[in-house]
Amino acid sequence: MEAASLKDIRVKDVEVVQNEITMKFLKRRIDKDFGYNIAKRCNKRTHTYPRALFYRLVRDFTEHSLWEIADFIGVTHATVLNGINVTFHDATTYERRYEKYYENLKAELEGLPTIENRLHDALVTIQELEHVLDSYRKGELKLNNWKECCWS
């Protein structure tokens, strides 16, 4: 399950209009990331959990009703409600990869840095601090005041 970035999907294919996230965009994104059609009738966890993620993301990022979501996928509104209230909870509680996927995609859609980006930024900061420390230990960096290093 390798997440695709928003840049990997062509705008004309996903119908993102004026920065508005649509059901079609979310469905194609989840289909691509998990490798199968979430609208396919299948009761395996590998299909129901991504479908529940889709229901929740549509509710989070669009104004569509349960009936509209149900019509789009081809199920009843009760199935969508159960997917949001029960299946989504099960997926994010018992399968950590679905929780991570949901958090990363939600952060990406909200424009926030993803966990991978935060980790990368932290590693870069650590490398920069190690370089400063090495320079100080070698005598290349003389500090008269510790604030010179941190607030210059």
KEKE-3310 file (N, C-alpha, C; in steps of 0.2 Angstrom, whole numbers, plus 5000, padded with zeros to 4 digits):
npx = (5004:5006:5006:5000:5005:4996:5001:5004:4992:4982:4974:4963:4958:4953:4944:4946:4940:4943:4951:4943:4938:4932:4920:4923:4937:4942:4938:4945:4958:4959:4956:4968:4978:4976:4974:4963:4946:4935:4922:4917:4908:4912:4915:4927:4940:4950:4944:4933:4938:4946:4935:4927:4936:4935:4921:4922:4932:4925:4914:4921:4927:4918:4902:4892:4878:4873:4865:4869:4882:4880:4873:4883:4893:4885:4878:4867:4861:4862:4872:4883:4882:4885:4898:4905:4903:4906:4914:4925:4930:4934:4944:4954:4957:4961:4969:4984:4990:4979:4975:4986:4987:4975:4977:4988:4983:4973:4980:4987:4977:4972:4982:4992:5008:5014:5017:5028:5035:5037:5046:5057:5060:5064:5075:5084:5086:5092:5104:5110:5112:5121:5132:5135:5139:5150:5159:5161:5167:5179:5185:5183:5173:5169:5162:5156:5145:5131:5120:5123:5124:5111:5101:5105)
npy = (4994:5008:5025:5037:5053:5069:5075:5065:5061:5065:5081:5082:5070:5067:5077:5088:5103:5120:5118:5110:5095:5080:5067:5058:5060:5056:5042:5037:5040:5031:5019:5018:5018:5007:4997:4991:4991:5000:5000:4988:4973:4966:4957:4956:4960:4967:4974:4981:4989:4999:5005:5010:5020:5028:5032:5039:5049:5056:5061:5070:5079:5084:5090:5080:5070:5055:5047:5051:5047:5034:5031:5034:5024:5012:5006:5005:5019:5015:5006:5014:5022:5013:5009:5021:5022:5010:5000:5009:5013:5000:4997:5007:5005:4991:4989:4996:5001:5006:5016:5025:5027:5034:5046:5051:5054:5062:5073:5077:5081:5092:5100:5100:5095:5078:5063:5057:5068:5076:5068:5068:5081:5082:5073:5080:5092:5086:5082:5094:5099:5090:5093:5106:5103:5094:5103:5112:5104:5101:5113:5122:5130:5143:5148:5162:5164:5154:5158:5163:5153:5147:5157:5166)
npz = (5000:4994:4996:4985:4979:4978:4967:4958:4952:4938:4936:4927:4927:4940:4943:4952:4956:4957:4969:4976:4984:4978:4978:4968:4966:4978:4978:4967:4972:4983:4977:4969:4978:4986:4977:4971:4966:4976:4976:4972:4976:4990:5005:5012:5023:5018:5008:5014:5024:5017:5010:5021:5025:5014:5015:5027:5024:5014:5021:5029:5021:5011:5007:5005:5007:5016:5008:4995:4995:4996:4984:4975:4977:4977:4987:5002:5012:5025:5025:5023:5034:5044:5040:5043:5057:5063:5055:5051:5064:5068:5059:5061:5074:5075:5065:5062:5050:5042:5050:5050:5036:5034:5043:5037:5023:5026:5032:5021:5012:5020:5019:5028:5035:5031:5041:5037:5031:5042:5049:5041:5041:5055:5055:5047:5055:5066:5059:5056:5069:5074:5065:5069:5082:5080:5074:5084:5094:5087:5087:5078:5079:5090:5104:5113:5120:5123:5118:5105:5096:5096:5094:5083)
capx = (5000:5011:5002:5002:5004:4991:5004:5004:4985:4981:4969:4958:4955:4950:4939:4947:4938:4944:4953:4937:4939:4926:4920:4927:4944:4944:4938:4951:4964:4959:4957:4975:4983:4975:4975:4957:4940:4932:4914:4916:4904:4916:4915:4934:4942:4954:4940:4928:4942:4947:4928:4925:4940:4932:4915:4924:4935:4920:4910:4926:4930:4913:4895:4888:4874:4874:4862:4873:4888:4878:4872:4890:4896:4881:4876:4862:4864:4863:4879:4888:4882:4888:4905:4908:4902:4908:4920:4930:4933:4938:4950:4959:4959:4964:4974:4987:4991:4974:4975:4992:4985:4969:4980:4992:4979:4969:4984:4989:4972:4971:4988:4997:5014:5013:5021:5035:5038:5039:5051:5062:5062:5067:5082:5088:5088:5097:5110:5112:5115:5127:5137:5137:5142:5156:5163:5163:5172:5185:5188:5182:5167:5171:5156:5157:5139:5128:5114:5125:5122:5104:5097:5108)
capy = (5000:5014:5031:5041:5060:5072:5077:5059:5060:5071:5085:5081:5063:5067:5082:5093:5109:5125:5116:5106:5088:5077:5060:5054:5061:5052:5035:5035:5040:5025:5013:5018:5017:5000:4993:4988:4995:4999:4999:4981:4970:4961:4958:4954:4966:4971:4979:4985:4994:5005:5008:5014:5026:5032:5035:5044:5055:5060:5065:5075:5084:5086:5091:5075:5066:5048:5044:5053:5043:5027:5030:5034:5017:5007:5003:5009:5024:5012:5003:5020:5024:5007:5009:5026:5021:5003:4998:5014:5012:4994:4998:5012:5002:4985:4988:5002:5004:5010:5022:5029:5029:5039:5052:5054:5057:5068:5079:5079:5085:5098:5104:5099:5090:5072:5061:5056:5075:5078:5064:5070:5088:5081:5071:5086:5096:5082:5082:5101:5100:5086:5096:5111:5100:5092:5109:5115:5099:5101:5119:5127:5135:5146:5152:5166:5164:5149:5160:5164:5147:5145:5163:5170)
capz = (5000:4994:4995:4979:4981:4974:4960:4954:4949:4934:4938:4923:4929:4946:4944:4958:4954:4962:4975:4980:4984:4976:4979:4963:4967:4984:4976:4963:4976:4987:4973:4967:4984:4988:4971:4968:4966:4983:4975:4971:4982:4993:5012:5015:5027:5013:5004:5018:5028:5013:5009:5027:5025:5009:5018:5032:5021:5010:5026:5032:5016:5007:5010:5003:5012:5017:5002:4989:4995:4995:4977:4972:4978:4975:4993:5005:5016:5031:5025:5023:5041:5048:5038:5046:5064:5066:5052:5052:5070:5068:5054:5064:5080:5075:5059:5062:5044:5040:5054:5047:5030:5035:5046:5031:5018:5029:5033:5015:5010:5023:5017:5033:5033:5033:5046:5033:5030:5049:5051:5037:5044:5061:5053:5044:5060:5069:5056:5057:5075:5074:5062:5074:5088:5078:5073:5091:5097:5083:5089:5072:5081:5097:5106:5119:5123:5120:5114:5098:5092:5095:5092:5078)
cpx = (5004:5006:5005:5001:4999:4994:5004:4997:4984:4974:4963:4954:4952:4945:4940:4946:4939:4946:4948:4938:4932:4926:4924:4934:4946:4943:4943:4957:4965:4960:4964:4979:4982:4975:4969:4951:4936:4924:4912:4913:4909:4916:4922:4936:4947:4950:4935:4932:4943:4940:4926:4930:4937:4926:4917:4927:4930:4916:4915:4927:4924:4907:4890:4884:4875:4871:4866:4879:4886:4877:4878:4893:4892:4879:4870:4865:4865:4870:4884:4888:4886:4896:4908:4908:4906:4914:4926:4934:4937:4944:4955:4961:4963:4970:4978:4989:4986:4973:4980:4990:4980:4973:4984:4988:4975:4974:4986:4983:4970:4977:4993:5003:5012:5018:5028:5039:5041:5045:5057:5065:5066:5074:5086:5090:5093:5104:5114:5115:5121:5133:5140:5141:5149:5161:5165:5168:5179:5189:5187:5177:5169:5164:5157:5151:5135:5122:5116:5123:5115:5099:5100:5105)
cpy = (5006:5020:5035:5049:5063:5074:5071:5058:5066:5074:5083:5074:5063:5072:5086:5100:5115:5123:5112:5099:5085:5070:5056:5054:5056:5044:5033:5035:5033:5019:5013:5016:5010:4995:4989:4993:4994:4998:4992:4977:4964:4962:4956:4961:4970:4976:4983:4990:5000:5009:5012:5020:5031:5036:5041:5051:5059:5064:5071:5081:5087:5087:5086:5071:5059:5044:5045:5048:5036:5026:5030:5027:5011:5003:5007:5014:5020:5008:5008:5022:5019:5007:5015:5025:5015:5001:5002:5013:5005:4994:5002:5009:4996:4984:4995:5005:5008:5016:5027:5032:5035:5046:5055:5057:5063:5074:5081:5083:5091:5103:5104:5094:5083:5069:5060:5063:5077:5074:5066:5077:5087:5078:5076:5090:5092:5082:5089:5102:5096:5089:5102:5108:5097:5098:5112:5110:5099:5108:5124:5132:5137:5150:5155:5165:5159:5152:5162:5159:5146:5151:5168:5170)
cpz = (5000:4992:4989:4981:4976:4967:4955:4950:4945:4936:4933:4924:4935:4948:4951:4955:4959:4969:4980:4979:4983:4978:4974:4964:4973:4982:4972:4967:4980:4983:4971:4972:4986:4983:4969:4969:4973:4982:4973:4977:4984:5001:5015:5018:5022:5009:5008:5022:5023:5011:5015:5027:5020:5012:5023:5029:5017:5015:5029:5027:5011:5011:5008:5008:5012:5010:4996:4989:4994:4988:4973:4972:4976:4981:4996:5010:5023:5031:5025:5031:5045:5046:5042:5054:5067:5062:5052:5058:5071:5064:5058:5070:5080:5070:5059:5055:5041:5044:5051:5040:5030:5038:5040:5026:5020:5030:5026:5012:5013:5022:5023:5031:5035:5038:5043:5033:5037:5051:5047:5039:5051:5060:5051:5050:5065:5066:5056:5063:5077:5071:5066:5080:5086:5077:5079:5094:5093:5084:5083:5074:5089:5098:5113:5123:5120:5116:5107:5094:5091:5092:5087:5072)
residu = (MET:GLU:ALA:ALA:SER:LEU:LYS:ASP:ILE:ARG:VAL:LYS:ASP:VAL:GLU:VAL:VAL:GLN:ASN:GLU:ILE:THR:MET:LYS:PHE:LEU:LYS:ARG:ARG:ILE:ASP:LYS:ASP:PHE:GLY:TYR:ASN:ILE:ALA:LYS:ARG:CYS:ASN:LYS:ARG:THR:HIS:THR:TYR:PRO:ARG:ALA:LEU:PHE:TYR:ARG:LEU:VAL:ARG:ASP:PHE:THR:GLU:HIS:SER:LEU:TRP:GLU:ILE:ALA:ASP:PHE:ILE:GLY:VAL:THR:HIS:ALA:THR:VAL:LEU:ASN:GLY:ILE:ASN:VAL:THR:PHE:HIS:ASP:ALA:THR:THR:TYR:GLU:ARG:ARG:TYR:GLU:LYS:TYR:TYR:GLU:ASN:LEU:LYS:ALA:GLU:LEU:GLU:GLY:LEU:PRO:THR:ILE:GLU:ASN:ARG:LEU:HIS:ASP:ALA:LEU:VAL:THR:ILE:GLN:GLU:LEU:GLU:HIS:VAL:LEU:ASP:SER:TYR:ARG:LYS:GLY:GLU:LEU:LYS:LEU:ASN:ASN:TRP:LYS:GLU:CYS:CYS:TRP:SER)
# end
